[in-house]
Amino acid sequence: MDRTEGFEDERPRLLGIATRVLGDHAEAEDVVQQAWLRLDRAVRRDGTEIDNLAAWLTTVTTRLCLDRLRARTPVPVEDPHLEDAALEPWSDPVPDPADDVALADTVGIALQAVIDRLSPRERVAFVLHDSFGFDFATIGAVLDTSPVAARKLTSRARAKVAQPAPEDALADWEVVDAFMAAARGGDFERLLQLLAPDAVVGADEAAVLAGTPASIEGRDEVAAFFNGSAQAAMAVFVGDRPASAWFHRGSAAVVFDFEVSGGKVRAITFRAEPSVLARVVRRDGPTAR
C-alpha cells in the first residue's frame, strides 16, 4: 500500500480526533490536510521511513491540533510536578475510533464549554484518553512528556470537567443562544439537553393574537415545537435579560422571553405587548447593544 492509500484509510480516524480536540470540523479538515502535506514531504523529499503510519499520522495530527489550541489560548501556568520527559519512539497499535460519534453528540453543550476552557495540554490529554481510549504512554509521546505527567494532565482535566468552577458554567445568554441555534438547526437532542424537565412555554395576550401558542408543557413537547423553527429570530435583550425576537420591518414583533436557571431553560414566554417590545434591543454576544 502506498502512502496515499494509507493516508486515505486513516483520514476518517484522524478527522475524528481533530474534530474532537478542536471542536470545529472545518478547522479539523484543515489540520488533517496539513498532516498529509507533512507526510508527503517527509517521505518524498526527506526519504523518511515510517514503520507505523497510523501512529505517525496520529502524532502529527494531534500535535498540529495542539499548536492550534495554543495559538487561540493564553499559555497557562503549568503544574510544577508535570515535568516533561524526552520523547520516546511510539510503536504501540493505535486504537481505531473511526466509528465513534462526533464530540457534539457525546457531550452536552455545558460540558463542551468546560472542555473549551481547559488548557491545550489538558484538553488533548482528556480527549485522547476519555474519548478515544489512548493509554498514558501514547498520550505522553504525543505531548512530548512522560506517561506520569500525561496521567496527571488527564486527571486534572477530568476533575475540572466533573466539577466545573462557577466561571465555567454557561452564562444565561450562552444558554439562550445555544437553544436558538439548536432550534434553527433542527437539533432535537441538543434542545432536550438545554431544557429543564418541567420546561413550559407561555404567551401574553398580544402574542396569542399574533399566532403563538398559549401554552406548551413538558421538555419533549417544548423541544418538538422549537425543533427546526425560529429561523428568522434574532438575538436581543429585553431590559437586561438575553432573549430572542422576530422582527418585522426593522421592529421587534414578538419576543421569546427566556427564564434560565442552572444552565437550563425553564420557561419561554412569547411577548408582544407594546410596553415589552419597546424595551427590546438587538445584541451580539453577552453585552453588545
C-alpha positions as CSV (number, residue, x, y, z in Angstrom):
1,M,0.0,0.0,0.0
2,D,1.4,3.4,-0.9
3,R,1.3,6.4,1.3
4,T,-1.7,8.0,-0.4
5,E,-3.8,4.9,0.1
6,G,-2.6,4.6,3.7
7,F,-3.4,8.2,4.4
8,E,-6.9,7.9,2.9
9,D,-7.5,4.8,5.1
10,E,-6.6,6.8,8.1
11,R,-8.3,10.1,7.2
12,P,-11.7,9.4,8.9
13,R,-10.0,8.5,12.1
14,L,-7.7,11.5,12.0
15,L,-10.6,13.8,11.2
16,G,-12.5,12.3,14.2
17,I,-9.6,13.0,16.6
18,A,-9.0,16.6,15.2
19,T,-12.7,17.4,15.4
20,R,-13.0,16.3,19.0
21,V,-9.8,18.1,20.1
22,L,-10.6,21.4,18.2
23,G,-14.4,21.4,18.4
24,D,-14.5,22.7,14.8
25,H,-15.0,20.4,11.8
26,A,-13.7,22.8,9.2
27,E,-10.5,23.5,11.2
28,A,-10.1,19.8,11.7
29,E,-10.2,19.2,8.0
30,D,-7.5,21.8,7.6
31,V,-5.3,20.1,10.2
32,V,-5.7,16.7,8.5
33,Q,-4.7,18.2,5.2
34,Q,-1.6,19.7,6.8
35,A,-0.8,16.2,8.2
36,W,-1.0,14.8,4.6
37,L,1.4,17.5,3.4
38,R,3.8,16.7,6.1
39,L,3.6,13.0,5.3
40,D,4.2,13.7,1.6
41,R,7.2,15.9,2.4
42,A,8.7,13.5,4.9
43,V,8.5,10.5,2.5
44,R,9.1,12.1,-0.9
45,R,11.6,14.8,-0.1
46,D,13.3,13.7,3.1
47,G,13.2,10.0,2.5
48,T,11.8,9.2,6.0
49,E,10.9,5.6,6.6
50,I,7.7,5.3,8.6
51,D,7.2,1.9,10.2
52,N,3.8,2.6,11.8
53,L,1.9,5.0,9.6
54,A,-1.2,5.2,11.8
55,A,0.9,6.1,14.8
56,W,2.9,8.7,12.9
57,L,-0.2,10.4,11.4
58,T,-1.9,10.4,14.8
59,T,1.1,12.0,16.5
60,V,1.4,14.7,13.7
61,T,-2.3,15.4,13.6
62,T,-2.6,15.7,17.4
63,R,0.4,18.0,17.6
64,L,-1.0,20.2,14.9
65,C,-4.2,20.4,16.9
66,L,-2.2,21.3,19.9
67,D,-0.5,24.2,18.0
68,R,-3.9,25.5,17.0
69,L,-5.1,25.4,20.6
70,R,-2.1,27.2,21.9
71,A,-2.5,29.8,19.2
72,R,-6.0,30.6,20.4
73,T,-5.4,30.1,24.2
74,P,-3.1,32.1,26.5
75,V,-0.2,29.9,27.8
76,P,-1.4,28.6,31.2
77,V,0.8,28.2,34.3
78,E,1.7,24.6,34.3
79,D,1.7,22.3,37.4
80,P,5.3,22.3,38.6
81,H,5.0,18.5,39.1
82,L,4.3,18.0,35.4
83,E,7.9,17.7,34.2
84,D,8.5,17.0,30.5
85,A,10.4,13.9,29.6
86,A,12.2,13.1,26.4
87,L,10.1,11.9,23.5
88,E,10.3,8.1,23.2
89,P,9.5,6.2,20.0
90,W,5.9,5.2,19.8
91,S,5.2,1.8,18.1
92,D,2.1,0.6,20.0
93,P,-1.0,-0.2,18.0
94,V,-3.3,2.7,17.7
95,P,-7.0,2.2,18.7
96,D,-9.4,2.7,15.9
97,P,-12.1,5.2,16.9
98,A,-13.4,5.6,13.3
99,D,-16.9,4.6,14.4
100,D,-17.1,7.0,17.4
101,V,-19.7,9.7,17.2
102,A,-18.8,13.4,16.9
103,L,-18.0,15.3,20.0
104,A,-21.2,17.3,20.0
105,D,-23.1,14.1,20.1
106,T,-21.2,12.7,23.1
107,V,-21.1,15.7,25.4
108,G,-23.6,18.3,26.3
109,I,-23.2,21.9,25.5
110,A,-22.3,22.8,29.0
111,L,-19.6,20.1,29.1
112,Q,-18.2,21.3,25.8
113,A,-17.9,24.8,27.2
114,V,-15.8,23.5,30.1
115,I,-13.6,21.5,27.7
116,D,-13.1,24.6,25.6
117,R,-11.7,26.3,28.7
118,L,-9.1,23.6,29.6
119,S,-5.5,24.3,28.8
120,P,-4.4,23.0,25.5
121,R,-2.4,20.1,27.0
122,E,-5.3,19.2,29.4
123,R,-7.7,19.2,26.5
124,V,-5.6,17.0,24.3
125,A,-4.9,14.5,27.2
126,F,-8.6,14.4,28.2
127,V,-10.0,13.9,24.7
128,L,-7.4,11.3,23.7
129,H,-7.8,9.3,26.9
130,D,-11.5,9.7,27.8
131,S,-12.9,9.8,24.2
132,F,-10.5,7.6,22.3
133,G,-9.0,5.3,25.0
134,F,-5.4,6.0,24.3
135,D,-3.0,4.9,27.1
136,F,-0.9,7.3,29.0
137,A,2.3,6.2,27.3
138,T,0.8,7.1,24.0
139,I,-0.6,10.4,25.2
140,G,2.8,11.2,26.8
141,A,4.5,10.6,23.5
142,V,2.1,12.8,21.6
143,L,2.5,15.6,24.2
144,D,6.3,15.1,24.4
145,T,6.1,14.3,28.1
146,S,6.1,11.3,30.4
147,P,3.3,8.9,31.0
148,V,3.1,10.0,34.6
149,A,2.7,13.6,33.5
150,A,0.1,12.6,30.9
151,R,-1.9,10.8,33.6
152,K,-1.8,13.9,35.8
153,L,-2.9,16.1,32.9
154,T,-5.8,13.8,32.2
155,S,-6.8,13.5,35.9
156,R,-6.7,17.3,36.3
157,A,-8.8,17.8,33.2
158,R,-11.3,15.2,34.3
159,A,-11.7,16.9,37.7
160,K,-12.4,20.2,36.1
161,V,-15.0,18.7,33.8
162,A,-16.7,16.7,36.6
163,Q,-16.8,19.7,38.9
164,P,-16.5,22.9,36.8
165,A,-15.7,26.1,38.6
166,P,-18.6,28.7,38.7
167,E,-16.9,30.7,36.0
168,D,-17.1,27.6,33.6
169,A,-20.9,27.5,33.8
170,L,-22.7,28.7,30.7
171,A,-23.9,32.3,31.1
172,D,-27.7,32.8,30.5
173,W,-27.0,34.4,27.1
174,E,-25.0,31.4,26.0
175,V,-27.8,29.1,27.0
176,V,-30.4,31.2,25.1
177,D,-28.2,31.4,22.0
178,A,-27.4,27.7,22.1
179,F,-31.1,26.9,22.4
180,M,-31.9,29.1,19.4
181,A,-29.1,27.7,17.4
182,A,-30.3,24.2,18.1
183,A,-33.9,25.2,17.2
184,R,-32.8,26.6,13.8
185,G,-30.6,23.6,13.1
186,G,-33.3,21.1,14.0
187,D,-31.1,19.5,16.7
188,F,-33.7,17.9,18.8
189,E,-31.3,16.1,21.2
190,R,-29.5,19.3,22.0
191,L,-32.8,21.1,22.7
192,L,-33.6,18.4,25.2
193,Q,-30.2,18.9,26.8
194,L,-30.9,22.6,27.3
195,L,-34.4,22.3,28.6
196,A,-35.4,21.6,32.2
197,P,-37.7,18.6,32.7
198,D,-40.6,20.8,33.6
199,A,-40.0,23.4,30.9
200,V,-43.0,25.3,29.8
201,V,-44.0,27.8,27.0
202,G,-46.5,30.6,27.7
203,A,-47.6,33.7,25.9
204,D,-49.2,37.1,26.7
205,E,-52.5,38.0,25.1
206,A,-50.9,40.1,22.3
207,A,-48.6,37.2,21.3
208,V,-51.5,34.8,21.2
209,L,-53.4,37.1,19.0
210,A,-50.3,37.3,16.8
211,G,-50.4,33.5,16.4
212,T,-48.2,32.0,19.0
213,P,-49.4,29.1,21.2
214,A,-50.9,30.0,24.5
215,S,-49.2,27.1,26.4
216,I,-46.9,24.1,25.9
217,E,-45.8,21.9,28.8
218,G,-43.0,19.4,29.2
219,R,-39.5,19.2,27.9
220,D,-40.3,16.9,25.0
221,E,-43.2,19.0,23.8
222,V,-41.3,22.2,24.0
223,A,-38.4,20.7,22.1
224,A,-40.7,19.3,19.4
225,F,-42.3,22.7,19.0
226,F,-39.0,24.6,18.5
227,N,-37.2,21.8,16.6
228,G,-36.4,23.3,13.1
229,S,-38.3,26.6,13.8
230,A,-37.4,30.2,14.6
231,Q,-35.2,30.5,11.5
232,A,-35.6,34.3,11.4
233,A,-35.4,35.0,15.1
234,M,-32.6,37.4,16.2
235,A,-30.6,37.8,19.5
236,V,-31.9,40.6,21.7
237,F,-32.1,42.0,25.2
238,V,-35.3,42.7,27.0
239,G,-34.1,45.1,29.5
240,D,-31.0,43.4,30.8
241,R,-32.2,39.8,30.0
242,P,-30.9,37.9,27.0
243,A,-33.7,36.8,24.7
244,S,-34.6,36.3,21.0
245,A,-37.2,38.0,18.8
246,W,-38.9,38.1,15.5
247,F,-38.6,41.4,13.7
248,H,-41.0,42.9,11.1
249,R,-39.8,45.9,9.1
250,G,-37.0,46.6,11.5
251,S,-39.0,46.5,14.7
252,A,-39.5,43.6,17.2
253,A,-42.8,42.0,16.7
254,V,-42.7,39.0,19.1
255,V,-40.1,38.4,21.8
256,F,-39.0,35.0,23.2
257,D,-38.5,35.8,26.8
258,F,-36.4,33.1,28.5
259,E,-36.2,32.0,32.1
260,V,-32.8,30.3,32.6
261,S,-31.7,28.6,35.8
262,G,-28.7,26.3,36.4
263,G,-27.8,26.3,32.7
264,K,-31.3,25.1,31.7
265,V,-34.2,26.8,30.0
266,R,-37.1,26.6,32.5
267,A,-39.6,28.7,30.6
268,I,-40.1,30.7,27.4
269,T,-42.8,33.3,27.2
270,F,-43.8,34.8,23.9
271,R,-44.5,38.5,24.4
272,A,-45.9,41.1,22.1
273,E,-47.2,43.8,24.4
274,P,-46.0,47.2,23.2
275,S,-44.5,48.0,26.6
276,V,-42.3,44.9,26.3
277,L,-41.4,45.4,22.7
278,A,-40.3,49.0,23.5
279,R,-37.5,47.5,25.7
280,V,-36.1,45.2,23.1
281,V,-32.5,46.0,21.9
282,R,-30.6,44.0,19.4
283,R,-27.4,42.3,20.7
284,D,-24.4,40.4,19.5
285,G,-23.0,38.2,22.3
286,P,-23.2,39.0,26.0
287,T,-23.1,42.8,26.2
288,A,-23.2,44.4,22.7
289,R,-26.2,46.6,22.3
